[in-house]
């Protein structure tokens, strides 16, 4: 397990290039649940355990390291109404969470993260709740509904492996706070189109995902208007 995820934890430098033992235990338990539930409700097309670890957990941990590298504990600076800087938990939304990627690995890597998983499929939402319960994760909300019906916005919104990408992208953008970030894990062809779909966001250069020939992490900032 540790060897499989290690290539995804090498960047950025200066942070531990491996998971702690409790985190590895959480991944192992999560993987067991995924294998059992996947036989019944088709959470992922990837069937073998090693493929699940590299394709889902590894990619998600890579995104987490890029997005949370300056706040490993899940804390980020925020401004109070008086303009005084204070520490607050990073709020994240994982849209179309499915089997929980990349949202739950973000939470495993940054336990203080305040995480909402949005999933419209009731069966998949039930799986997410079971993972949260079994791993004893706190600060995680599973919203079993559509993004359009979710009443709040967040500092960080993640999106991965969704159908009707451009429609999902627009829904995700509405959930991002001004100055917040939208992170999408997609193919390079979709990445090239994304700035035209959401020109109001400032997009960084795509970051190649390890062990993939075409998938990238693309991060955009919602410019205050």
RODRENTOR-5895 format. One record per residue: x, y, z of N, C-alpha, C in turn; residue in three letters. Coordinates in steps of 0.1 Angstrom, whole numbers, plus 5000, padded with zeros to 4 digits. Example, Ala and Ser with C-alpha at 12.3 -4.5 7.8 and 13.67 -1.06 7.14 Angstrom:
<atoms>
{{5132; 4943; 5078}; {5123; 4955; 5078}; {5132; 4967; 5078}; 'ALA'},
{{5128; 4978; 5071}; {5137; 4989; 5071}; {5129; 5000; 5079}; 'SER'},
</atoms>
This chain:
<atoms>
{{5008; 4988; 5000}; {5000; 5000; 5000}; {5009; 5013; 5000}; 'UNK'},
{{5018; 5013; 5009}; {5027; 5025; 5010}; {5035; 5027; 4998}; 'UNK'},
{{5039; 5016; 4992}; {5047; 5017; 4980}; {5039; 5022; 4968}; 'UNK'},
{{5026; 5018; 4967}; {5017; 5022; 4956}; {5014; 5037; 4957}; 'UNK'},
{{5012; 5043; 4968}; {5009; 5057; 4969}; {5021; 5066; 4970}; 'UNK'},
{{5033; 5061; 4972}; {5045; 5069; 4974}; {5048; 5078; 4962}; 'UNK'},
{{5046; 5074; 4949}; {5049; 5083; 4938}; {5040; 5095; 4938}; 'UNK'},
{{5029; 5094; 4944}; {5019; 5105; 4943}; {5022; 5115; 4954}; 'UNK'},
{{5031; 5112; 4964}; {5033; 5121; 4975}; {5047; 5127; 4974}; 'UNK'},
{{5054; 5126; 4963}; {5067; 5131; 4962}; {5067; 5147; 4960}; 'UNK'},
{{5056; 5152; 4955}; {5056; 5166; 4952}; {5044; 5172; 4960}; 'UNK'},
{{5047; 5185; 4964}; {5059; 5193; 4964}; {5069; 5188; 4974}; 'UNK'},
{{5082; 5191; 4972}; {5093; 5187; 4981}; {5091; 5194; 4995}; 'UNK'},
{{5097; 5189; 5005}; {5097; 5195; 5018}; {5086; 5189; 5027}; 'UNK'},
{{5077; 5181; 5022}; {5067; 5174; 5030}; {5070; 5159; 5030}; 'UNK'},
{{5065; 5152; 5040}; {5067; 5138; 5041}; {5062; 5131; 5028}; 'UNK'},
{{5071; 5122; 5023}; {5068; 5115; 5011}; {5061; 5102; 5013}; 'UNK'},
{{5054; 5100; 5025}; {5047; 5088; 5028}; {5036; 5092; 5038}; 'UNK'},
{{5027; 5082; 5039}; {5016; 5084; 5048}; {5020; 5078; 5062}; 'UNK'},
{{5014; 5084; 5073}; {5016; 5079; 5086}; {5009; 5065; 5087}; 'UNK'},
{{5013; 5057; 5097}; {5006; 5044; 5099}; {4991; 5045; 5101}; 'UNK'},
{{4986; 5055; 5109}; {4972; 5056; 5110}; {4965; 5059; 5097}; 'UNK'},
{{4971; 5067; 5089}; {4965; 5070; 5076}; {4965; 5058; 5067}; 'UNK'},
{{4976; 5050; 5067}; {4976; 5038; 5059}; {4965; 5028; 5063}; 'UNK'},
{{4963; 5028; 5076}; {4952; 5019; 5081}; {4939; 5024; 5077}; 'UNK'},
{{4937; 5037; 5076}; {4924; 5043; 5071}; {4922; 5039; 5056}; 'UNK'},
{{4933; 5040; 5049}; {4932; 5037; 5034}; {4929; 5022; 5033}; 'UNK'},
{{4935; 5014; 5040}; {4933; 4999; 5039}; {4918; 4996; 5043}; 'UNK'},
{{4913; 5002; 5053}; {4899; 5000; 5057}; {4889; 5005; 5046}; 'UNK'},
{{4892; 5017; 5041}; {4884; 5023; 5030}; {4884; 5014; 5018}; 'UNK'},
{{4896; 5009; 5014}; {4897; 5000; 5003}; {4889; 4988; 5005}; 'UNK'},
{{4889; 4982; 5016}; {4881; 4970; 5019}; {4866; 4973; 5017}; 'UNK'},
{{4862; 4984; 5022}; {4847; 4988; 5020}; {4844; 4990; 5005}; 'UNK'},
{{4854; 4997; 4998}; {4851; 5000; 4984}; {4850; 4987; 4976}; 'UNK'},
{{4859; 4977; 4979}; {4858; 4964; 4972}; {4845; 4957; 4975}; 'UNK'},
{{4840; 4957; 4987}; {4828; 4950; 4990}; {4816; 4957; 4984}; 'UNK'},
{{4815; 4970; 4985}; {4803; 4978; 4980}; {4804; 4978; 4965}; 'UNK'},
{{4815; 4978; 4959}; {4816; 4979; 4944}; {4811; 4967; 4937}; 'UNK'},
{{4811; 4956; 4944}; {4805; 4944; 4939}; {4790; 4945; 4938}; 'UNK'},
{{4784; 4954; 4945}; {4769; 4955; 4945}; {4764; 4967; 4938}; 'UNK'},
{{4771; 4979; 4939}; {4765; 4991; 4934}; {4774; 4998; 4923}; 'UNK'},
{{4785; 4992; 4919}; {4793; 4998; 4908}; {4797; 5012; 4911}; 'UNK'},
{{4806; 5013; 4921}; {4811; 5026; 4925}; {4822; 5030; 4915}; 'UNK'},
{{4830; 5021; 4910}; {4841; 5024; 4901}; {4842; 5012; 4891}; 'UNK'},
{{4847; 5016; 4879}; {4850; 5006; 4869}; {4863; 4998; 4871}; 'UNK'},
{{4871; 5004; 4880}; {4884; 4997; 4884}; {4880; 4986; 4894}; 'UNK'},
{{4885; 4974; 4891}; {4881; 4963; 4899}; {4892; 4957; 4908}; 'UNK'},
{{4904; 4959; 4904}; {4915; 4953; 4912}; {4920; 4962; 4922}; 'UNK'},
{{4924; 4957; 4934}; {4928; 4966; 4945}; {4940; 4975; 4942}; 'UNK'},
{{4950; 4970; 4935}; {4961; 4978; 4932}; {4957; 4990; 4923}; 'UNK'},
{{4949; 4987; 4913}; {4944; 4997; 4904}; {4936; 5008; 4911}; 'UNK'},
{{4928; 5004; 4921}; {4920; 5013; 4929}; {4930; 5022; 4937}; 'UNK'},
{{4940; 5016; 4943}; {4949; 5024; 4951}; {4956; 5035; 4942}; 'UNK'},
{{4962; 5031; 4931}; {4969; 5041; 4922}; {4959; 5050; 4915}; 'UNK'},
{{4949; 5045; 4909}; {4940; 5054; 4901}; {4931; 5063; 4910}; 'UNK'},
{{4927; 5058; 4921}; {4918; 5067; 4929}; {4925; 5073; 4941}; 'UNK'},
{{4931; 5065; 4950}; {4937; 5070; 4962}; {4950; 5078; 4958}; 'UNK'},
{{4958; 5073; 4949}; {4970; 5080; 4946}; {4968; 5093; 4939}; 'UNK'},
{{4959; 5093; 4930}; {4955; 5106; 4923}; {4950; 5116; 4932}; 'UNK'},
{{4941; 5111; 4942}; {4935; 5120; 4951}; {4945; 5126; 4961}; 'UNK'},
{{4955; 5118; 4966}; {4965; 5122; 4975}; {4974; 5132; 4968}; 'UNK'},
{{4977; 5130; 4955}; {4985; 5140; 4947}; {4978; 5153; 4947}; 'UNK'},
{{4965; 5153; 4944}; {4958; 5166; 4944}; {4958; 5172; 4958}; 'UNK'},
{{4956; 5164; 4968}; {4956; 5170; 4982}; {4969; 5177; 4985}; 'UNK'},
{{4981; 5171; 4981}; {4994; 5177; 4984}; {4995; 5190; 4977}; 'UNK'},
{{4990; 5191; 4965}; {4991; 5203; 4957}; {4982; 5214; 4963}; 'UNK'},
{{4970; 5210; 4968}; {4960; 5220; 4972}; {4962; 5224; 4987}; 'UNK'},
{{4968; 5215; 4995}; {4968; 5218; 5009}; {4983; 5218; 5014}; 'UNK'},
{{4992; 5220; 5006}; {5006; 5219; 5010}; {5010; 5229; 5020}; 'UNK'},
{{5003; 5241; 5020}; {5007; 5251; 5029}; {4999; 5251; 5042}; 'UNK'},
{{4990; 5241; 5043}; {4982; 5239; 5055}; {4979; 5224; 5057}; 'UNK'},
{{4990; 5217; 5061}; {4989; 5203; 5062}; {4978; 5199; 5073}; 'UNK'},
{{4976; 5208; 5082}; {4966; 5205; 5093}; {4952; 5209; 5088}; 'UNK'},
{{4951; 5214; 5076}; {4937; 5218; 5072}; {4934; 5232; 5076}; 'UNK'},
{{4944; 5240; 5080}; {4941; 5253; 5084}; {4946; 5263; 5074}; 'UNK'},
{{4938; 5274; 5072}; {4942; 5284; 5063}; {4939; 5298; 5069}; 'UNK'},
{{4947; 5308; 5065}; {4944; 5322; 5070}; {4931; 5327; 5065}; 'UNK'},
{{4924; 5334; 5073}; {4912; 5341; 5068}; {4911; 5354; 5075}; 'UNK'},
{{4903; 5363; 5070}; {4902; 5376; 5075}; {4889; 5378; 5083}; 'UNK'},
{{4889; 5383; 5095}; {4877; 5386; 5102}; {4871; 5398; 5096}; 'UNK'},
{{4859; 5402; 5101}; {4852; 5414; 5096}; {4860; 5426; 5099}; 'UNK'},
{{4868; 5426; 5110}; {4876; 5438; 5113}; {4889; 5438; 5106}; 'UNK'},
{{4891; 5429; 5097}; {4904; 5429; 5089}; {4915; 5422; 5096}; 'UNK'},
{{4913; 5416; 5107}; {4924; 5409; 5115}; {4925; 5395; 5110}; 'UNK'},
{{4937; 5391; 5107}; {4939; 5377; 5102}; {4938; 5367; 5113}; 'UNK'},
{{4931; 5356; 5111}; {4929; 5346; 5120}; {4929; 5332; 5113}; 'UNK'},
{{4931; 5322; 5121}; {4931; 5308; 5115}; {4917; 5302; 5115}; 'UNK'},
{{4913; 5296; 5104}; {4900; 5289; 5103}; {4902; 5276; 5095}; 'UNK'},
{{4894; 5267; 5098}; {4895; 5254; 5090}; {4891; 5256; 5076}; 'UNK'},
{{4899; 5251; 5067}; {4896; 5251; 5053}; {4883; 5244; 5050}; 'UNK'},
{{4874; 5250; 5043}; {4861; 5244; 5040}; {4862; 5239; 5025}; 'UNK'},
{{4859; 5226; 5023}; {4860; 5220; 5010}; {4847; 5213; 5006}; 'UNK'},
{{4844; 5214; 4994}; {4833; 5206; 4988}; {4838; 5197; 4977}; 'UNK'},
{{4834; 5184; 4978}; {4837; 5175; 4967}; {4824; 5172; 4959}; 'UNK'},
{{4824; 5177; 4947}; {4811; 5177; 4939}; {4811; 5164; 4931}; 'UNK'},
{{4799; 5157; 4931}; {4798; 5144; 4924}; {4808; 5134; 4930}; 'UNK'},
{{4808; 5133; 4943}; {4818; 5126; 4950}; {4819; 5111; 4947}; 'UNK'},
{{4808; 5105; 4943}; {4808; 5091; 4939}; {4813; 5082; 4950}; 'UNK'},
{{4825; 5076; 4948}; {4831; 5067; 4958}; {4839; 5075; 4968}; 'UNK'},
{{4839; 5088; 4967}; {4846; 5096; 4977}; {4859; 5102; 4973}; 'UNK'},
{{4862; 5102; 4960}; {4875; 5107; 4955}; {4872; 5120; 4947}; 'UNK'},
{{4881; 5130; 4950}; {4892; 5130; 4959}; {4889; 5135; 4973}; 'UNK'},
{{4877; 5137; 4976}; {4873; 5144; 4989}; {4878; 5136; 5001}; 'UNK'},
{{4875; 5123; 5002}; {4879; 5116; 5015}; {4894; 5115; 5016}; 'UNK'},
{{4902; 5112; 5006}; {4916; 5112; 5008}; {4922; 5126; 5012}; 'UNK'},
{{4915; 5137; 5007}; {4919; 5150; 5012}; {4917; 5151; 5027}; 'UNK'},
{{4906; 5145; 5032}; {4903; 5145; 5047}; {4913; 5136; 5054}; 'UNK'},
{{4917; 5125; 5048}; {4926; 5116; 5055}; {4940; 5123; 5056}; 'UNK'},
{{4944; 5131; 5046}; {4957; 5138; 5047}; {4956; 5150; 5055}; 'UNK'},
{{4945; 5157; 5056}; {4943; 5169; 5064}; {4931; 5168; 5073}; 'UNK'},
{{4932; 5162; 5084}; {4921; 5158; 5093}; {4913; 5170; 5097}; 'UNK'},
{{4918; 5182; 5098}; {4911; 5194; 5102}; {4902; 5200; 5091}; 'UNK'},
{{4903; 5195; 5079}; {4895; 5199; 5068}; {4880; 5198; 5071}; 'UNK'},
{{4872; 5209; 5069}; {4857; 5208; 5070}; {4852; 5204; 5056}; 'UNK'},
{{4847; 5192; 5055}; {4845; 5186; 5042}; {4830; 5183; 5040}; 'UNK'},
{{4825; 5187; 5028}; {4811; 5183; 5024}; {4813; 5175; 5011}; 'UNK'},
{{4807; 5163; 5011}; {4806; 5154; 4999}; {4792; 5156; 4993}; 'UNK'},
{{4791; 5160; 4981}; {4778; 5162; 4974}; {4777; 5150; 4964}; 'UNK'},
{{4767; 5142; 4966}; {4764; 5131; 4957}; {4749; 5129; 4956}; 'UNK'},
{{4744; 5129; 4943}; {4730; 5128; 4941}; {4724; 5114; 4941}; 'UNK'},
{{4733; 5104; 4939}; {4729; 5090; 4940}; {4727; 5086; 4954}; 'UNK'},
{{4715; 5081; 4958}; {4713; 5078; 4972}; {4722; 5066; 4976}; 'UNK'},
{{4724; 5056; 4967}; {4732; 5044; 4970}; {4746; 5048; 4973}; 'UNK'},
{{4752; 5057; 4964}; {4765; 5062; 4966}; {4767; 5070; 4979}; 'UNK'},
{{4757; 5078; 4981}; {4757; 5086; 4994}; {4757; 5077; 5006}; 'UNK'},
{{4749; 5066; 5005}; {4749; 5057; 5016}; {4763; 5051; 5018}; 'UNK'},
{{4770; 5048; 5007}; {4784; 5043; 5008}; {4793; 5053; 5015}; 'UNK'},
{{4792; 5066; 5011}; {4800; 5076; 5017}; {4798; 5077; 5032}; 'UNK'},
{{4785; 5077; 5036}; {4782; 5077; 5050}; {4788; 5066; 5058}; 'UNK'},
{{4788; 5054; 5051}; {4794; 5042; 5058}; {4809; 5044; 5059}; 'UNK'},
{{4816; 5049; 5049}; {4831; 5052; 5050}; {4833; 5061; 5061}; 'UNK'},
{{4826; 5072; 5062}; {4828; 5083; 5072}; {4826; 5076; 5086}; 'UNK'},
{{4815; 5068; 5088}; {4813; 5062; 5100}; {4824; 5052; 5104}; 'UNK'},
{{4828; 5044; 5095}; {4837; 5033; 5098}; {4851; 5039; 5101}; 'UNK'},
{{4855; 5050; 5094}; {4868; 5056; 5096}; {4868; 5066; 5108}; 'UNK'},
{{4856; 5068; 5114}; {4854; 5077; 5125}; {4859; 5091; 5122}; 'UNK'},
{{4855; 5095; 5109}; {4859; 5109; 5105}; {4849; 5119; 5111}; 'UNK'},
{{4855; 5130; 5116}; {4846; 5141; 5120}; {4847; 5153; 5111}; 'UNK'},
{{4838; 5162; 5111}; {4838; 5173; 5102}; {4835; 5170; 5088}; 'UNK'},
{{4828; 5159; 5085}; {4824; 5155; 5072}; {4809; 5155; 5071}; 'UNK'},
{{4804; 5161; 5061}; {4789; 5161; 5058}; {4787; 5155; 5044}; 'UNK'},
{{4778; 5146; 5044}; {4774; 5140; 5031}; {4760; 5146; 5027}; 'UNK'},
{{4760; 5153; 5016}; {4748; 5159; 5011}; {4743; 5151; 5000}; 'UNK'},
{{4732; 5143; 5002}; {4726; 5134; 4992}; {4716; 5142; 4984}; 'UNK'},
{{4721; 5150; 4974}; {4713; 5158; 4966}; {4721; 5164; 4954}; 'UNK'},
{{4715; 5173; 4947}; {4721; 5180; 4936}; {4729; 5192; 4941}; 'UNK'},
{{4739; 5196; 4933}; {4747; 5207; 4937}; {4739; 5220; 4937}; 'UNK'},
{{4729; 5220; 4928}; {4720; 5232; 4926}; {4712; 5235; 4939}; 'UNK'},
{{4710; 5224; 4947}; {4702; 5225; 4959}; {4710; 5227; 4972}; 'UNK'},
{{4724; 5227; 4970}; {4732; 5229; 4982}; {4733; 5244; 4985}; 'UNK'},
{{4731; 5248; 4998}; {4728; 5262; 5001}; {4741; 5270; 5004}; 'UNK'},
{{4753; 5264; 5004}; {4765; 5272; 5008}; {4776; 5272; 4998}; 'UNK'},
{{4786; 5280; 5000}; {4798; 5280; 4992}; {4810; 5276; 5000}; 'UNK'},
{{4821; 5275; 4994}; {4833; 5269; 5001}; {4846; 5276; 4996}; 'UNK'},
{{4857; 5274; 5004}; {4870; 5279; 5000}; {4876; 5271; 4989}; 'UNK'},
{{4873; 5258; 4989}; {4878; 5249; 4979}; {4867; 5239; 4974}; 'UNK'},
{{4866; 5238; 4961}; {4857; 5228; 4955}; {4865; 5219; 4945}; 'UNK'},
{{4863; 5206; 4947}; {4870; 5196; 4938}; {4859; 5189; 4929}; 'UNK'},
{{4864; 5185; 4918}; {4856; 5178; 4908}; {4864; 5168; 4900}; 'UNK'},
{{4859; 5156; 4899}; {4866; 5145; 4893}; {4857; 5135; 4886}; 'UNK'},
{{4860; 5131; 4874}; {4854; 5120; 4868}; {4838; 5121; 4868}; 'UNK'},
{{4834; 5132; 4862}; {4819; 5134; 4861}; {4814; 5134; 4847}; 'UNK'},
{{4802; 5130; 4845}; {4795; 5131; 4832}; {4791; 5146; 4829}; 'UNK'},
{{4789; 5149; 4817}; {4784; 5163; 4813}; {4793; 5173; 4820}; 'UNK'},
{{4806; 5172; 4816}; {4816; 5180; 4823}; {4814; 5195; 4824}; 'UNK'},
{{4810; 5201; 4812}; {4808; 5215; 4812}; {4796; 5220; 4821}; 'UNK'},
{{4786; 5212; 4822}; {4775; 5215; 4831}; {4779; 5213; 4845}; 'UNK'},
{{4787; 5203; 4848}; {4792; 5201; 4862}; {4801; 5212; 4866}; 'UNK'},
{{4810; 5216; 4856}; {4819; 5227; 4859}; {4812; 5240; 4863}; 'UNK'},
{{4801; 5243; 4856}; {4793; 5255; 4859}; {4787; 5254; 4873}; 'UNK'},
{{4782; 5242; 4876}; {4776; 5239; 4890}; {4787; 5241; 4900}; 'UNK'},
{{4799; 5236; 4898}; {4810; 5237; 4908}; {4814; 5251; 4910}; 'UNK'},
{{4814; 5259; 4899}; {4819; 5273; 4900}; {4810; 5281; 4909}; 'UNK'},
{{4797; 5278; 4909}; {4787; 5285; 4918}; {4790; 5282; 4932}; 'UNK'},
{{4797; 5271; 4936}; {4799; 5268; 4949}; {4812; 5274; 4955}; 'UNK'},
{{4820; 5280; 4947}; {4833; 5286; 4951}; {4832; 5300; 4956}; 'UNK'},
{{4837; 5302; 4968}; {4837; 5315; 4974}; {4845; 5325; 4965}; 'UNK'},
{{4842; 5338; 4965}; {4852; 5347; 4959}; {4866; 5346; 4965}; 'UNK'},
{{4876; 5344; 4957}; {4889; 5342; 4962}; {4892; 5327; 4964}; 'UNK'},
{{4882; 5319; 4964}; {4884; 5304; 4966}; {4889; 5298; 4953}; 'UNK'},
{{4891; 5284; 4954}; {4897; 5277; 4943}; {4888; 5265; 4939}; 'UNK'},
{{4889; 5263; 4926}; {4882; 5251; 4920}; {4893; 5242; 4914}; 'UNK'},
{{4893; 5230; 4919}; {4903; 5220; 4914}; {4896; 5209; 4907}; 'UNK'},
{{4901; 5207; 4894}; {4895; 5196; 4886}; {4905; 5186; 4882}; 'UNK'},
{{4902; 5173; 4883}; {4911; 5162; 4879}; {4905; 5157; 4866}; 'UNK'},
{{4911; 5160; 4855}; {4905; 5157; 4842}; {4916; 5153; 4832}; 'UNK'},
{{4912; 5150; 4819}; {4921; 5148; 4808}; {4926; 5161; 4803}; 'UNK'},
{{4937; 5160; 4796}; {4943; 5172; 4791}; {4935; 5179; 4780}; 'UNK'},
{{4927; 5172; 4773}; {4918; 5178; 4763}; {4907; 5186; 4770}; 'UNK'},
{{4901; 5181; 4781}; {4891; 5189; 4788}; {4898; 5201; 4795}; 'UNK'},
{{4910; 5199; 4799}; {4918; 5210; 4806}; {4920; 5222; 4796}; 'UNK'},
{{4922; 5219; 4784}; {4924; 5229; 4774}; {4912; 5238; 4772}; 'UNK'},
{{4900; 5231; 4773}; {4887; 5238; 4771}; {4883; 5246; 4783}; 'UNK'},
{{4887; 5242; 4795}; {4882; 5247; 4807}; {4883; 5263; 4809}; 'UNK'},
{{4894; 5269; 4806}; {4894; 5284; 4807}; {4884; 5291; 4798}; 'UNK'},
{{4881; 5285; 4787}; {4870; 5291; 4778}; {4856; 5289; 4784}; 'UNK'},
{{4854; 5278; 4791}; {4841; 5276; 4798}; {4840; 5285; 4810}; 'UNK'},
{{4850; 5287; 4817}; {4850; 5295; 4829}; {4860; 5306; 4829}; 'UNK'},
{{4858; 5316; 4820}; {4868; 5327; 4819}; {4869; 5336; 4831}; 'UNK'},
{{4859; 5336; 4840}; {4860; 5345; 4852}; {4870; 5339; 4862}; 'UNK'},
{{4875; 5327; 4860}; {4885; 5322; 4869}; {4899; 5324; 4864}; 'UNK'},
{{4908; 5326; 4873}; {4922; 5326; 4869}; {4928; 5312; 4870}; 'UNK'},
{{4932; 5307; 4859}; {4937; 5293; 4858}; {4952; 5292; 4858}; 'UNK'},
{{4957; 5283; 4867}; {4971; 5280; 4867}; {4974; 5270; 4856}; 'UNK'},
{{4987; 5268; 4853}; {4991; 5258; 4843}; {4987; 5244; 4848}; 'UNK'},
{{4982; 5235; 4839}; {4979; 5222; 4844}; {4991; 5215; 4850}; 'UNK'},
{{4988; 5206; 4860}; {4999; 5199; 4866}; {4997; 5184; 4863}; 'UNK'},
{{5007; 5178; 4856}; {5006; 5164; 4852}; {5005; 5155; 4864}; 'UNK'},
{{4996; 5145; 4864}; {4994; 5135; 4874}; {5004; 5124; 4872}; 'UNK'},
{{5011; 5120; 4882}; {5021; 5109; 4881}; {5014; 5096; 4876}; 'UNK'},
{{5021; 5088; 4868}; {5017; 5075; 4863}; {5005; 5077; 4853}; 'UNK'},
{{5003; 5088; 4847}; {4992; 5090; 4838}; {4998; 5097; 4825}; 'UNK'},
{{4993; 5093; 4814}; {4998; 5099; 4801}; {4991; 5112; 4798}; 'UNK'},
{{4979; 5114; 4803}; {4971; 5125; 4798}; {4963; 5132; 4809}; 'UNK'},
{{4962; 5127; 4821}; {4954; 5133; 4832}; {4962; 5144; 4839}; 'UNK'},
{{4955; 5155; 4843}; {4961; 5166; 4849}; {4952; 5171; 4860}; 'UNK'},
{{4959; 5179; 4869}; {4952; 5187; 4879}; {4952; 5201; 4875}; 'UNK'},
{{4940; 5207; 4874}; {4938; 5221; 4869}; {4932; 5229; 4881}; 'UNK'},
{{4938; 5240; 4885}; {4933; 5248; 4896}; {4930; 5262; 4891}; 'UNK'},
{{4918; 5266; 4894}; {4914; 5280; 4891}; {4910; 5287; 4903}; 'UNK'},
{{4912; 5300; 4903}; {4908; 5309; 4914}; {4897; 5318; 4910}; 'UNK'},
{{4886; 5318; 4918}; {4875; 5326; 4916}; {4878; 5341; 4919}; 'UNK'},
{{4880; 5349; 4909}; {4885; 5363; 4911}; {4873; 5371; 4916}; 'UNK'},
{{4875; 5378; 4928}; {4865; 5386; 4933}; {4861; 5396; 4923}; 'UNK'},
{{4848; 5398; 4921}; {4843; 5407; 4910}; {4837; 5420; 4915}; 'UNK'},
</atoms>
